[in-house]
Amino acid sequence: MTTNNKWYTSSTGSGLSLTIKGLLVGIVPIIVGLARVYGYDLTENELLNFIDVGFQAVSISLVFVGLLRKLYIKLENR
């Protein structure tokens, strides 16, 4: 079993740490407040949905790149 000592991963090794998730959720009200100061009408739910969609897009991209890499390695070793 390999130990994962990266600061941004969870202690179980699966996904982002709760600290990072907490920081991201904590800055949501700040971003919403700044948006209102500059005249944008943005709710916390809209921003959380945007963040969620962003993480999903990154996850899908990483899976796709991993599959392409695996296919390339398999074809190269023929």
Phi and psi in radians as a Rosetta constraint file:
Dihedral C 1 N 2 CA 2 C 2 CIRCULARHARMONIC -1.618 0.35
Dihedral N 2 CA 2 C 2 N 3 CIRCULARHARMONIC 2.453 0.35
Dihedral C 2 N 3 CA 3 C 3 CIRCULARHARMONIC -1.540 0.35
Dihedral N 3 CA 3 C 3 N 4 CIRCULARHARMONIC 2.309 0.35
Dihedral C 3 N 4 CA 4 C 4 CIRCULARHARMONIC -1.795 0.35
Dihedral N 4 CA 4 C 4 N 5 CIRCULARHARMONIC 1.872 0.35
Dihedral C 4 N 5 CA 5 C 5 CIRCULARHARMONIC -1.793 0.35
Dihedral N 5 CA 5 C 5 N 6 CIRCULARHARMONIC 0.329 0.35
Dihedral C 5 N 6 CA 6 C 6 CIRCULARHARMONIC -1.296 0.35
Dihedral N 6 CA 6 C 6 N 7 CIRCULARHARMONIC 2.403 0.35
Dihedral C 6 N 7 CA 7 C 7 CIRCULARHARMONIC -1.175 0.35
Dihedral N 7 CA 7 C 7 N 8 CIRCULARHARMONIC -0.405 0.35
Dihedral C 7 N 8 CA 8 C 8 CIRCULARHARMONIC -1.663 0.35
Dihedral N 8 CA 8 C 8 N 9 CIRCULARHARMONIC -0.044 0.35
Dihedral C 8 N 9 CA 9 C 9 CIRCULARHARMONIC -1.719 0.35
Dihedral N 9 CA 9 C 9 N 10 CIRCULARHARMONIC 2.713 0.35
Dihedral C 9 N 10 CA 10 C 10 CIRCULARHARMONIC -1.253 0.35
Dihedral N 10 CA 10 C 10 N 11 CIRCULARHARMONIC 2.838 0.35
Dihedral C 10 N 11 CA 11 C 11 CIRCULARHARMONIC -1.156 0.35
Dihedral N 11 CA 11 C 11 N 12 CIRCULARHARMONIC -0.374 0.35
Dihedral C 11 N 12 CA 12 C 12 CIRCULARHARMONIC -1.506 0.35
Dihedral N 12 CA 12 C 12 N 13 CIRCULARHARMONIC -0.176 0.35
Dihedral C 12 N 13 CA 13 C 13 CIRCULARHARMONIC 1.501 0.35
Dihedral N 13 CA 13 C 13 N 14 CIRCULARHARMONIC 0.096 0.35
Dihedral C 13 N 14 CA 14 C 14 CIRCULARHARMONIC -2.010 0.35
Dihedral N 14 CA 14 C 14 N 15 CIRCULARHARMONIC 1.783 0.35
Dihedral C 14 N 15 CA 15 C 15 CIRCULARHARMONIC 1.543 0.35
Dihedral N 15 CA 15 C 15 N 16 CIRCULARHARMONIC -2.989 0.35
Dihedral C 15 N 16 CA 16 C 16 CIRCULARHARMONIC -1.271 0.35
Dihedral N 16 CA 16 C 16 N 17 CIRCULARHARMONIC 2.648 0.35
Dihedral C 16 N 17 CA 17 C 17 CIRCULARHARMONIC -1.229 0.35
Dihedral N 17 CA 17 C 17 N 18 CIRCULARHARMONIC 2.731 0.35
Dihedral C 17 N 18 CA 18 C 18 CIRCULARHARMONIC -1.109 0.35
Dihedral N 18 CA 18 C 18 N 19 CIRCULARHARMONIC -0.491 0.35
Dihedral C 18 N 19 CA 19 C 19 CIRCULARHARMONIC -1.096 0.35
Dihedral N 19 CA 19 C 19 N 20 CIRCULARHARMONIC -0.806 0.35
Dihedral C 19 N 20 CA 20 C 20 CIRCULARHARMONIC -1.151 0.35
Dihedral N 20 CA 20 C 20 N 21 CIRCULARHARMONIC -0.762 0.35
Dihedral C 20 N 21 CA 21 C 21 CIRCULARHARMONIC -1.073 0.35
Dihedral N 21 CA 21 C 21 N 22 CIRCULARHARMONIC -0.704 0.35
Dihedral C 21 N 22 CA 22 C 22 CIRCULARHARMONIC -1.121 0.35
Dihedral N 22 CA 22 C 22 N 23 CIRCULARHARMONIC -0.714 0.35
Dihedral C 22 N 23 CA 23 C 23 CIRCULARHARMONIC -1.110 0.35
Dihedral N 23 CA 23 C 23 N 24 CIRCULARHARMONIC -0.739 0.35
Dihedral C 23 N 24 CA 24 C 24 CIRCULARHARMONIC -1.107 0.35
Dihedral N 24 CA 24 C 24 N 25 CIRCULARHARMONIC -0.747 0.35
Dihedral C 24 N 25 CA 25 C 25 CIRCULARHARMONIC -1.218 0.35
Dihedral N 25 CA 25 C 25 N 26 CIRCULARHARMONIC -0.575 0.35
Dihedral C 25 N 26 CA 26 C 26 CIRCULARHARMONIC -1.192 0.35
Dihedral N 26 CA 26 C 26 N 27 CIRCULARHARMONIC -0.507 0.35
Dihedral C 26 N 27 CA 27 C 27 CIRCULARHARMONIC -1.484 0.35
Dihedral N 27 CA 27 C 27 N 28 CIRCULARHARMONIC -0.147 0.35
Dihedral C 27 N 28 CA 28 C 28 CIRCULARHARMONIC -1.008 0.35
Dihedral N 28 CA 28 C 28 N 29 CIRCULARHARMONIC -0.883 0.35
Dihedral C 28 N 29 CA 29 C 29 CIRCULARHARMONIC -1.078 0.35
Dihedral N 29 CA 29 C 29 N 30 CIRCULARHARMONIC -0.564 0.35
Dihedral C 29 N 30 CA 30 C 30 CIRCULARHARMONIC -1.159 0.35
Dihedral N 30 CA 30 C 30 N 31 CIRCULARHARMONIC -0.784 0.35
Dihedral C 30 N 31 CA 31 C 31 CIRCULARHARMONIC -1.122 0.35
Dihedral N 31 CA 31 C 31 N 32 CIRCULARHARMONIC -0.729 0.35
Dihedral C 31 N 32 CA 32 C 32 CIRCULARHARMONIC -1.092 0.35
Dihedral N 32 CA 32 C 32 N 33 CIRCULARHARMONIC -0.759 0.35
Dihedral C 32 N 33 CA 33 C 33 CIRCULARHARMONIC -1.085 0.35
Dihedral N 33 CA 33 C 33 N 34 CIRCULARHARMONIC -0.771 0.35
Dihedral C 33 N 34 CA 34 C 34 CIRCULARHARMONIC -1.127 0.35
Dihedral N 34 CA 34 C 34 N 35 CIRCULARHARMONIC -0.665 0.35
Dihedral C 34 N 35 CA 35 C 35 CIRCULARHARMONIC -1.080 0.35
Dihedral N 35 CA 35 C 35 N 36 CIRCULARHARMONIC -0.717 0.35
Dihedral C 35 N 36 CA 36 C 36 CIRCULARHARMONIC -1.172 0.35
Dihedral N 36 CA 36 C 36 N 37 CIRCULARHARMONIC -0.630 0.35
Dihedral C 36 N 37 CA 37 C 37 CIRCULARHARMONIC -1.070 0.35
Dihedral N 37 CA 37 C 37 N 38 CIRCULARHARMONIC -0.658 0.35
Dihedral C 37 N 38 CA 38 C 38 CIRCULARHARMONIC -1.610 0.35
Dihedral N 38 CA 38 C 38 N 39 CIRCULARHARMONIC 0.187 0.35
Dihedral C 38 N 39 CA 39 C 39 CIRCULARHARMONIC 1.594 0.35
Dihedral N 39 CA 39 C 39 N 40 CIRCULARHARMONIC 0.138 0.35
Dihedral C 39 N 40 CA 40 C 40 CIRCULARHARMONIC -1.641 0.35
Dihedral N 40 CA 40 C 40 N 41 CIRCULARHARMONIC 2.323 0.35
Dihedral C 40 N 41 CA 41 C 41 CIRCULARHARMONIC -1.623 0.35
Dihedral N 41 CA 41 C 41 N 42 CIRCULARHARMONIC 1.733 0.35
Dihedral C 41 N 42 CA 42 C 42 CIRCULARHARMONIC -2.250 0.35
Dihedral N 42 CA 42 C 42 N 43 CIRCULARHARMONIC 2.205 0.35
Dihedral C 42 N 43 CA 43 C 43 CIRCULARHARMONIC -1.647 0.35
Dihedral N 43 CA 43 C 43 N 44 CIRCULARHARMONIC 2.822 0.35
Dihedral C 43 N 44 CA 44 C 44 CIRCULARHARMONIC -1.088 0.35
Dihedral N 44 CA 44 C 44 N 45 CIRCULARHARMONIC -0.676 0.35
Dihedral C 44 N 45 CA 45 C 45 CIRCULARHARMONIC -1.110 0.35
Dihedral N 45 CA 45 C 45 N 46 CIRCULARHARMONIC -0.706 0.35
Dihedral C 45 N 46 CA 46 C 46 CIRCULARHARMONIC -1.093 0.35
Dihedral N 46 CA 46 C 46 N 47 CIRCULARHARMONIC -0.738 0.35
Dihedral C 46 N 47 CA 47 C 47 CIRCULARHARMONIC -1.187 0.35
Dihedral N 47 CA 47 C 47 N 48 CIRCULARHARMONIC -0.738 0.35
Dihedral C 47 N 48 CA 48 C 48 CIRCULARHARMONIC -1.100 0.35
Dihedral N 48 CA 48 C 48 N 49 CIRCULARHARMONIC -0.692 0.35
Dihedral C 48 N 49 CA 49 C 49 CIRCULARHARMONIC -1.104 0.35
Dihedral N 49 CA 49 C 49 N 50 CIRCULARHARMONIC -0.712 0.35
Dihedral C 49 N 50 CA 50 C 50 CIRCULARHARMONIC -1.093 0.35
Dihedral N 50 CA 50 C 50 N 51 CIRCULARHARMONIC -0.764 0.35
Dihedral C 50 N 51 CA 51 C 51 CIRCULARHARMONIC -1.107 0.35
Dihedral N 51 CA 51 C 51 N 52 CIRCULARHARMONIC -0.744 0.35
Dihedral C 51 N 52 CA 52 C 52 CIRCULARHARMONIC -1.090 0.35
Dihedral N 52 CA 52 C 52 N 53 CIRCULARHARMONIC -0.785 0.35
Dihedral C 52 N 53 CA 53 C 53 CIRCULARHARMONIC -1.106 0.35
Dihedral N 53 CA 53 C 53 N 54 CIRCULARHARMONIC -0.668 0.35
Dihedral C 53 N 54 CA 54 C 54 CIRCULARHARMONIC -1.063 0.35
Dihedral N 54 CA 54 C 54 N 55 CIRCULARHARMONIC -0.801 0.35
Dihedral C 54 N 55 CA 55 C 55 CIRCULARHARMONIC -1.129 0.35
Dihedral N 55 CA 55 C 55 N 56 CIRCULARHARMONIC -0.648 0.35
Dihedral C 55 N 56 CA 56 C 56 CIRCULARHARMONIC -1.123 0.35
Dihedral N 56 CA 56 C 56 N 57 CIRCULARHARMONIC -0.722 0.35
Dihedral C 56 N 57 CA 57 C 57 CIRCULARHARMONIC -1.111 0.35
Dihedral N 57 CA 57 C 57 N 58 CIRCULARHARMONIC -0.726 0.35
Dihedral C 57 N 58 CA 58 C 58 CIRCULARHARMONIC -1.117 0.35
Dihedral N 58 CA 58 C 58 N 59 CIRCULARHARMONIC -0.753 0.35
Dihedral C 58 N 59 CA 59 C 59 CIRCULARHARMONIC -1.082 0.35
Dihedral N 59 CA 59 C 59 N 60 CIRCULARHARMONIC -0.791 0.35
Dihedral C 59 N 60 CA 60 C 60 CIRCULARHARMONIC -1.097 0.35
Dihedral N 60 CA 60 C 60 N 61 CIRCULARHARMONIC -0.722 0.35
Dihedral C 60 N 61 CA 61 C 61 CIRCULARHARMONIC -1.088 0.35
Dihedral N 61 CA 61 C 61 N 62 CIRCULARHARMONIC -0.752 0.35
Dihedral C 61 N 62 CA 62 C 62 CIRCULARHARMONIC -1.137 0.35
Dihedral N 62 CA 62 C 62 N 63 CIRCULARHARMONIC -0.683 0.35
Dihedral C 62 N 63 CA 63 C 63 CIRCULARHARMONIC -1.115 0.35
Dihedral N 63 CA 63 C 63 N 64 CIRCULARHARMONIC -0.773 0.35
Dihedral C 63 N 64 CA 64 C 64 CIRCULARHARMONIC -1.100 0.35
Dihedral N 64 CA 64 C 64 N 65 CIRCULARHARMONIC -0.797 0.35
Dihedral C 64 N 65 CA 65 C 65 CIRCULARHARMONIC -1.103 0.35
Dihedral N 65 CA 65 C 65 N 66 CIRCULARHARMONIC -0.718 0.35
Dihedral C 65 N 66 CA 66 C 66 CIRCULARHARMONIC -1.084 0.35
Dihedral N 66 CA 66 C 66 N 67 CIRCULARHARMONIC -0.730 0.35
Dihedral C 66 N 67 CA 67 C 67 CIRCULARHARMONIC -1.137 0.35
Dihedral N 67 CA 67 C 67 N 68 CIRCULARHARMONIC -0.746 0.35
Dihedral C 67 N 68 CA 68 C 68 CIRCULARHARMONIC -1.095 0.35
Dihedral N 68 CA 68 C 68 N 69 CIRCULARHARMONIC -0.723 0.35
Dihedral C 68 N 69 CA 69 C 69 CIRCULARHARMONIC -1.105 0.35
Dihedral N 69 CA 69 C 69 N 70 CIRCULARHARMONIC -0.757 0.35
Dihedral C 69 N 70 CA 70 C 70 CIRCULARHARMONIC -1.097 0.35
Dihedral N 70 CA 70 C 70 N 71 CIRCULARHARMONIC -0.753 0.35
Dihedral C 70 N 71 CA 71 C 71 CIRCULARHARMONIC -1.108 0.35
Dihedral N 71 CA 71 C 71 N 72 CIRCULARHARMONIC -0.763 0.35
Dihedral C 71 N 72 CA 72 C 72 CIRCULARHARMONIC -1.056 0.35
Dihedral N 72 CA 72 C 72 N 73 CIRCULARHARMONIC -0.805 0.35
Dihedral C 72 N 73 CA 73 C 73 CIRCULARHARMONIC -1.120 0.35
Dihedral N 73 CA 73 C 73 N 74 CIRCULARHARMONIC -0.713 0.35
Dihedral C 73 N 74 CA 74 C 74 CIRCULARHARMONIC -1.126 0.35
Dihedral N 74 CA 74 C 74 N 75 CIRCULARHARMONIC -0.765 0.35
Dihedral C 74 N 75 CA 75 C 75 CIRCULARHARMONIC -1.208 0.35
Dihedral N 75 CA 75 C 75 N 76 CIRCULARHARMONIC -0.590 0.35
Dihedral C 75 N 76 CA 76 C 76 CIRCULARHARMONIC -1.198 0.35
Dihedral N 76 CA 76 C 76 N 77 CIRCULARHARMONIC -0.563 0.35
Dihedral C 76 N 77 CA 77 C 77 CIRCULARHARMONIC -1.499 0.35
Dihedral N 77 CA 77 C 77 N 78 CIRCULARHARMONIC 0.113 0.35
